[in-house]
Amino acid sequence: MKRFKSPKQAQQFLSAHDPIHQHSYPCRHLMTAAESRAYRTNASENRKQETCVRMAA
């Protein structure tokens, strides 16, 4: 509950944050280091593209 004024605010943040976190950090213990880096780079590029499209619209 740090920095959240109510449990509802904490739940709203976590419900939005979890899918993003799961997309950016898959089961790394099942991947090699090179695969993990490539996955994170690809996810980062996708996120940048989506954010730029949303900002432009």
N, C-alpha and C positions, 0 to 999 in steps of 0.2 A: 504493500500500500504506500510505499514511499512516493511522495510527490503527487499522489492522486487524492483528490478531495473526497471521493466516495468510492465504494466498491463498484458501482455502476461504471464510473469512468475507467477504472482499472480493467473491468471486463471488456469494455468497448475497445480499449487499446490492445488488449491481448487477442481479441477475436480478429482484429485487423493485422496484427503483427505476426501471428503464428503462421498463416499461409505464406507470407513473404519469407519468413525465416526458414520454413521447411523447403521452399523453392531454392533458396540460396545455399542451404547447407544440407545436402542429402546425407545418406548413411555413409559417412566418409570412411568408416572402418572397413567397408566393403570395396573401396576403391584404392588405386595406387595414388601416390602423390601427384603424378602428372595428370591423371584423370580428374582428380579433385580440382587442381588449378584450372584445367581447361573448362570444367563445368562452371566454376565460379566466374571465370572470365566471360563465358557465354551468358550466364545469368545477369551479370553486370551490364553487358552490352544491351541485352533485351530490355532491362529496366530503364536504361538511359533512353533508348528509343521510345519506349512507351511514355516516359515522363515528358520528353520533348514534344511528342504528338499531343499529349493532353494540354501542355502549356500553350501550344500554338493554336489549339482549337478554341 
